[in-house]
Amino acid sequence: MNIFQHIDRSQRRIVRDLQQMVRHATVNPPGDGYRGMADQLAERCRSLGMSTRVHRVADRDLVAEDVDPSFPRYNVVARLDSGAPRTVHFNAHYDVVPVNAADWQHPPFGADIHGQWLIGRGAGDMKGSIASLLAAIEAFQATQTPLEMNIECSFTADEETGGALGAGWVVKQGLVNADYAIVCEGASGPRVGLGHNGVLWLDVSIAGKAAHASSPERGINAFEHMALIVSRLQDVKRRLVTRSRKWRDPSGSDRSPTISIGGVFSGGEGQKVNTVPGAAHFSIDRRLVPGERISAARSELVAAIDAAVSAVGAKVHIDTLLAIEPCVTQQQDPLAQTFSEAVRSVRRRAPAFRVTTGFTDLHYFVEGAGLPGIGYGVDGERPHGADERVPIRDLLLTAKTYADFLRRGVDD
């Protein structure tokens, strides 16, 4: 029996592994269920003969990232040494975004099977990729097929809130000892991921002066000034889609930077119909295309905000919630080329390359650890949405893709 045959015959085990993972409601924020998830992953890795350790992030590191220590963070690092000269590091995050159960037709953490789909929060983003990776490793062990690379894995927390206490922490602690990195998301199917957009999250707070609505001239209306700022930011939005700001992705398509305003917005305490609102705040989500820098993007937004409030009495404070630079690797890199051949072999389609419009943890390995890196995982649907799901068939195909890559190695 070869490794592909073993993966096909392991479908029930792969599905069971993923169901167990989905049923851990590892919701972030705040960071629920992490310990149980980490313990399950560690036990599974040890069953595959991997040297494995669960690392608890120090409370001081949590406090530094403004995270409540009563929700501890755990990262699992495992290694399988085959005696090969090179090592590949696979990274996957196990945290998931919150759910509104009322929007779901299936229990969000029930891991129901519906036809050929497995449904649940995290099924596609990205616990499905973990199940596929572990199945690939098991296939080598069970069939005694030689590995052309040593395998190092990290299963990490907090990617959904930036990854500083997950992949970022693992890299910073020197726990990555590899020659290449594969983050198990960012592309799927016949596409290989070469990186991701950058992201800048800002919180803009407006402090006015509360007053009775019968005497509005005695107050400073924070809501009205927020509206002025948002109106001025439309000028920034229009500039972002001009030709000079576009970036051509590996598929030959042009991509523009984006801005989303008001994903979160609110007033202050004590506001009601007959008051002049004395406080307001809103969020900005600015996505950067490769070639842009966080410093320039932030300066452009701050200039627009300052211009909007320069003639009024409200005070504005801007907090940076998250800042990740764009990350792009080269299509000609040996890692990308070798992995694309594995994709071609398994998927029976010409491979393509993409840079995802979202962000992943790849930048920690490429920029932080200095490794060649790509992204590839399962082809799930409705990530971050209701009834998130992954095709069971794609769990098998992704496992085979990882396995095909591991038996090829990388020829530099």
KOLVO-414888 format. One record per residue (C-alpha): x, y, z. Coordinates in pm, 1 decimal. Layout:
BEGIN
          u          v          w
          X          Y          Z
...
END
This chain:
BEGIN
          u          v          w
        0.0        0.0        0.0
      140.0      342.0      -96.7
       89.7      671.0       84.5
     -200.3      784.2     -138.1
     -384.9      456.0      -84.8
     -333.5      487.4      288.5
     -476.4      840.3      285.9
     -782.8      720.8       91.2
     -840.4      440.5      340.5
     -798.6      684.7      630.1
    -1095.3      902.3      540.8
    -1289.2      809.3      854.0
     -988.3      886.6     1073.9
     -932.0     1223.7      903.1
    -1298.0     1316.7      946.9
    -1295.0     1203.7     1310.2
     -979.4     1407.0     1380.9
    -1138.0     1717.2     1231.2
    -1465.8     1665.0     1414.7
    -1280.1     1644.8     1744.9
    -1094.7     1966.3     1665.0
    -1406.1     2157.1     1557.8
    -1581.4     2054.2     1880.5
    -1316.3     2243.9     2074.6
    -1470.3     2593.4     2062.1
    -1137.4     2776.2     2045.3
    -1299.7     3116.7     2002.6
    -1070.1     3418.8     1984.3
    -1134.4     3661.3     2136.6
    -1119.9     3585.4     2423.2
     -921.0     3261.9     2375.6
    -1153.6     2987.5     2501.8
    -1076.5     2617.1     2486.6
     -710.8     2650.7     2400.9
     -570.8     2399.8     2649.7
     -797.6     2117.5     2541.8
     -716.5     2181.9     2177.6
     -342.0     2192.4     2243.5
     -354.8     1868.7     2443.4
     -545.6     1690.2     2166.2
     -297.2     1801.2     1902.4
        0.3     1705.0     2118.8
     -143.8     1358.5     2183.8
     -206.3     1307.2     1812.0
      148.1     1416.1     1721.1
      299.4     1183.0     1979.6
       94.4      896.3     1837.9
      276.8      961.3     1509.1
      616.3      929.6     1676.5
      684.6     1301.3     1679.0
      879.3     1464.1     1962.7
      623.0     1709.3     2094.0
      592.8     1986.9     2350.0
      309.7     2216.2     2455.5
      441.6     2563.8     2531.8
      242.9     2791.4     2764.0
      296.5     3156.7     2684.9
      416.9     3348.4     2990.4
      161.7     3575.5     3155.6
      394.8     3873.9     3113.4
      384.9     3820.2     2737.1
        5.2     3814.6     2745.5
      -10.1     4137.3     2944.8
      230.5     4301.1     2699.4
      -19.5     4223.3     2421.3
     -313.9     4343.7     2632.3
     -450.8     3989.2     2673.9
     -620.9     3873.6     2994.1
     -395.5     3610.5     3161.1
     -704.3     3422.2     3272.7
     -720.5     3307.3     2908.6
     -374.3     3147.5     2871.2
     -219.5     3082.9     2530.4
      -67.6     2748.9     2427.3
      143.7     2662.7     2123.4
      228.6     2307.4     2019.8
      564.1     2234.6     1851.4
      636.6     1885.9     1715.5
      918.2     1736.3     1510.6
      978.8     1418.3     1312.8
     1345.1     1365.0     1225.5
     1394.3     1143.9      920.9
     1767.2     1205.4      891.2
     1717.1     1423.9      584.9
     1948.3     1720.7      527.1
     1662.8     1975.5      511.9
     1363.1     2051.2      733.0
     1025.9     2200.3      646.1
      817.5     2375.7      909.8
      437.9     2351.0      878.7
      236.3     2608.4     1071.2
     -137.6     2611.6     1133.4
     -346.1     2813.3     1376.7
     -622.0     2650.1     1577.7
     -813.4     2957.1     1699.0
    -1140.6     3057.3     1533.1
    -1352.1     3371.2     1512.6
    -1669.4     3410.0     1722.8
    -2007.2     3291.0     1597.5
    -2363.9     3413.7     1602.0
    -2541.7     3080.8     1642.7
    -2872.3     3231.9     1527.3
    -2728.1     3267.4     1176.2
    -2634.3     2899.4     1150.3
    -2851.5     2614.8     1021.9
    -2616.0     2364.0     1187.0
    -2458.6     2375.7     1535.4
    -2144.9     2590.3     1495.5
    -1932.3     2346.5     1696.1
    -2122.9     2027.9     1618.4
    -1899.2     1921.3     1326.5
    -2202.6     1781.2     1143.2
    -2162.2     1582.2      823.1
    -2405.6     1696.0      554.1
    -2359.4     1506.9      229.9
    -1992.2     1540.5      138.0
    -1936.3     1841.8      362.2
    -1813.9     1874.7      719.5
    -1972.3     2182.0      874.0
    -1851.1     2385.4     1170.2
    -1657.0     2689.7     1276.0
    -1293.2     2631.9     1187.4
    -1362.4     2340.8      949.3
    -1198.5     2533.0      667.5
    -1016.8     2809.4      854.9
     -811.4     2618.0      937.4
     -852.5     2299.5     1139.0
     -920.3     2107.7      820.1
     -562.8     2175.4      709.9
     -432.4     2038.6     1040.3
     -630.1     1715.5      989.3
     -490.0     1682.1      636.1
     -132.1     1746.5      746.3
     -150.1     1487.5     1025.0
     -299.4     1236.5      780.9
       -9.1     1292.6      542.0
      246.0     1233.7      818.4
       62.8      921.8      934.4
       69.0      782.8      579.9
      449.0      793.3      572.2
      473.5      624.1      909.9
      219.3      354.3      829.9
      364.6      265.4      487.8
      727.9      311.4      592.9
      779.4      543.4      297.3
     1101.9      745.8      322.8
     1062.7     1116.2      389.7
     1281.9     1348.0      185.4
     1258.8     1614.3      454.7
     1245.2     1636.9      831.5
      909.8     1768.3      948.6
      859.3     2039.1     1208.6
      510.3     2158.2     1298.1
      367.4     2440.2     1505.0
       -0.7     2457.2     1592.8
      -53.9     2803.5     1726.2
     -292.7     3043.4     1895.2
     -425.0     3385.5     1811.4
     -383.2     3416.0     1433.9
     -730.6     3566.0     1418.1
     -608.3     3856.9     1633.0
     -269.9     3901.0     1466.4
      -66.6     3597.8     1576.5
      177.9     3774.1     1809.0
      114.6     3519.1     2085.9
      101.7     3228.5     1841.8
      326.4     3201.9     1537.7
      498.7     3527.4     1629.1
      579.7     3396.0     1976.4
      706.8     3063.2     1842.3
      945.2     3241.1     1603.9
     1056.0     3492.8     1865.6
     1132.9     3214.6     2115.1
     1363.3     3045.0     1864.4
     1146.9     2733.1     1838.3
     1167.6     2719.2     1459.1
     1462.4     2515.8     1332.2
     1390.6     2465.8      964.0
     1493.2     2554.4      610.2
     1147.0     2622.1      467.0
      805.0     2722.0      596.2
      455.0     2630.2      482.6
      161.1     2806.8      643.8
     -142.5     2586.0      591.8
     -370.7     2854.7      449.6
     -353.7     3137.9      198.4
     -420.9     2924.9     -110.2
     -589.8     2595.7     -196.7
     -693.3     2368.9     -482.1
     -463.0     2432.0     -780.2
     -323.1     2756.0     -635.3
       -6.6     2804.2     -432.3
        9.0     3102.3     -195.7
      297.7     3344.8     -231.7
      201.6     3576.9       50.9
      -61.6     3817.7      168.3
     -176.6     4177.5      177.5
      -83.1     4399.3      469.6
     -334.9     4524.1      722.2
     -368.7     4830.4      943.2
     -643.9     4849.9     1203.6
     -707.5     5183.7     1371.8
     -951.5     5295.0     1639.4
    -1045.9     5661.7     1612.9
    -1192.9     5819.8     1926.9
    -1362.8     6160.7     1923.1
    -1401.2     6349.1     2251.4
    -1652.9     6631.9     2231.1
    -1859.4     6789.4     2507.8
    -2192.0     6653.4     2628.9
    -2485.8     6889.6     2670.6
    -2864.3     6893.5     2686.7
    -3020.4     6873.4     2341.8
    -3232.9     7180.3     2422.1
    -2909.8     7383.8     2429.3
    -2687.4     7216.8     2169.3
    -2467.2     7525.5     2138.6
    -2326.3     7443.4     2484.2
    -2185.5     7111.4     2365.7
    -1946.6     6975.4     2108.4
    -2120.2     6703.3     1908.7
    -1879.5     6408.8     1881.3
    -2109.4     6223.1     1641.9
    -2120.4     6512.6     1395.7
    -1742.8     6541.7     1405.1
    -1714.2     6166.2     1349.9
    -1933.6     6209.8     1042.7
    -1703.3     6486.9      916.8
    -1401.3     6261.1      956.8
    -1571.3     5972.1      779.3
    -1668.9     6205.5      495.2
    -1309.3     6322.2      456.7
    -1188.8     5961.5      452.7
    -1394.2     5906.8      137.5
    -1127.3     6113.3      -39.8
     -868.1     5858.9       72.6
    -1089.9     5575.7      -49.3
    -1115.1     5736.3     -394.6
     -738.0     5778.4     -417.4
     -677.9     5413.6     -337.5
     -843.4     5295.5     -661.2
     -641.9     5518.2     -893.6
     -415.7     5347.4    -1143.5
      -97.2     5461.3     -971.2
     -194.0     5270.1     -654.8
     -266.4     4937.1     -824.0
      -50.1     4626.1     -788.1
      -42.7     4340.2    -1037.1
      -74.9     4000.3     -872.0
       83.6     3674.3    -1000.1
     -229.2     3593.7    -1202.2
     -191.0     3918.3    -1398.2
     -488.9     4090.5    -1233.8
     -465.0     4441.0    -1091.5
     -536.1     4483.2     -720.8
     -607.2     4805.4     -535.3
     -559.3     4890.0     -168.0
     -884.9     4902.4       28.0
    -1032.4     5075.8      329.0
    -1333.1     4970.6      534.5
    -1469.9     5223.4      782.6
    -1687.3     5155.3     1084.5
    -1666.3     4781.4     1130.8
    -1693.4     4883.5     1494.8
    -1851.4     5213.4     1597.9
    -2028.2     5343.5     1906.4
    -2096.1     5642.9     2126.7
    -2015.7     5701.8     2489.4
    -2195.6     5619.1     2811.3
    -2503.4     5813.5     2912.4
    -2612.9     5910.0     2563.2
    -2981.9     5932.0     2477.5
    -3207.2     6110.6     2233.4
    -3207.6     6442.5     2417.4
    -2831.8     6475.7     2463.3
    -2549.3     6616.8     2257.7
    -2315.0     6316.4     2232.3
    -1985.6     6387.7     2401.0
    -1796.3     6083.3     2271.8
    -1783.7     5858.9     1967.8
    -1541.6     5617.8     1811.7
    -1509.1     5404.9     1501.1
    -1265.9     5160.8     1343.4
    -1070.0     5167.9     1019.2
     -952.5     4854.6      838.5
     -694.3     4948.3      574.7
     -557.0     4668.4      354.2
     -219.4     4725.3      190.6
     -108.2     4575.6     -139.8
      254.3     4465.9     -179.2
      481.4     4765.2     -225.2
      294.8     4975.5       30.5
      423.9     5038.3      381.9
      233.6     5070.7      709.7
      400.4     5402.9      796.9
      285.5     5570.2      475.3
      -66.3     5426.8      495.1
     -107.3     5545.6      853.8
       27.8     5892.7      773.3
     -223.4     5930.1      489.7
     -513.6     5839.9      717.0
     -395.8     6062.0     1001.9
     -355.7     6357.9      763.6
     -714.5     6316.3      642.6
     -845.7     6292.7      998.8
     -645.7     6596.9     1112.6
     -774.5     6800.1      818.1
    -1133.8     6714.2      906.6
    -1108.3     6826.2     1269.8
     -865.1     7118.0     1240.5
    -1141.2     7379.6     1246.7
    -1355.8     7234.0     1527.6
    -1322.7     7187.7     1901.4
    -1336.6     6810.5     1926.3
    -1028.6     6615.3     2027.6
     -929.7     6302.7     1837.6
     -716.5     6011.8     1953.6
     -597.2     5736.2     1718.4
     -494.8     5392.0     1845.0
     -323.3     5131.9     1627.5
     -487.5     4795.7     1696.4
     -297.6     4585.3     1442.4
      -25.8     4652.6     1185.6
      111.6     4383.7      952.7
      322.6     4467.4      649.2
      249.7     4295.9      315.3
      445.9     3973.5      260.9
      534.6     3831.8      -80.8
      769.2     3551.0     -182.5
      894.9     3482.7     -532.9
      722.6     3245.8     -772.7
     1064.1     3128.0     -897.5
     1175.8     3019.5     -549.7
     1260.3     2645.5     -538.7
     1010.0     2586.6     -257.1
      724.6     2743.0     -455.8
      819.9     2554.4     -770.6
      853.0     2217.4     -595.7
      523.0     2258.5     -413.1
      350.5     2361.5     -737.2
      464.3     2033.3     -892.7
      305.5     1845.8     -603.3
      -14.7     2040.2     -666.5
       -0.3     1954.3    -1037.1
       54.6     1585.2     -961.9
     -233.7     1553.0     -715.9
     -486.9     1797.4     -856.9
     -425.2     1707.3    -1221.5
     -445.3     2075.2    -1311.2
     -191.2     2338.4    -1406.2
      -84.1     2510.9    -1084.4
     -133.7     2883.2    -1036.8
       -2.2     3131.3     -782.1
     -179.8     3388.4     -569.9
     -123.8     3647.1     -299.8
     -422.6     3644.0      -67.0
     -612.7     3964.5        3.2
     -638.5     3864.4      368.2
     -345.0     3817.2      602.2
     -189.8     3500.8      743.2
       98.5     3414.1      975.8
      337.7     3366.9      682.8
      514.0     3696.6      748.7
      642.4     3572.2     1084.8
      835.0     3295.1      908.1
      943.4     3488.3      599.0
     1029.1     3820.6      762.7
     1085.1     3708.6     1122.1
     1265.8     3378.1     1070.2
     1409.8     3456.4      727.1
     1275.1     3139.4      563.0
     1143.3     3080.1      211.9
      771.5     3032.1      263.3
      444.0     2956.6       87.4
       81.6     2907.7      189.6
     -143.2     2612.4      111.9
     -440.0     2447.2      281.4
     -786.1     2300.8      238.2
    -1040.8     2458.4        5.7
    -1310.3     2546.4      258.1
    -1614.9     2765.6      206.4
    -1773.9     3045.7      411.7
    -1473.0     3121.1      634.8
    -1576.7     3351.8      920.3
    -1937.0     3309.7      802.7
    -2238.5     3102.8      901.9
    -2224.8     2730.5      824.9
    -1854.3     2731.6      745.1
    -1770.4     2404.9      575.0
    -1505.4     2196.7      398.4
    -1547.6     1920.1      137.1
    -1440.5     1583.5      277.6
    -1285.5     1501.2      -59.1
    -1063.1     1807.1      -34.4
     -931.3     1693.3      303.2
     -796.0     1387.1      122.0
     -659.8     1582.8     -174.4
     -483.1     1831.1       53.6
     -330.1     1545.8      255.2
     -204.2     1392.4      -69.6
      -58.8     1726.6     -179.3
      136.7     1761.2      145.4
      248.3     1399.6      115.0
      360.0     1436.3     -246.4
      567.2     1739.3     -152.2
      729.2     1555.9      140.9
      838.2     1265.6      -77.6
      986.6     1502.6     -337.0
     1194.7     1729.1     -115.0
     1321.7     2064.0     -241.1
     1600.9     2077.7     -494.1
     1781.6     2405.7     -447.9
END
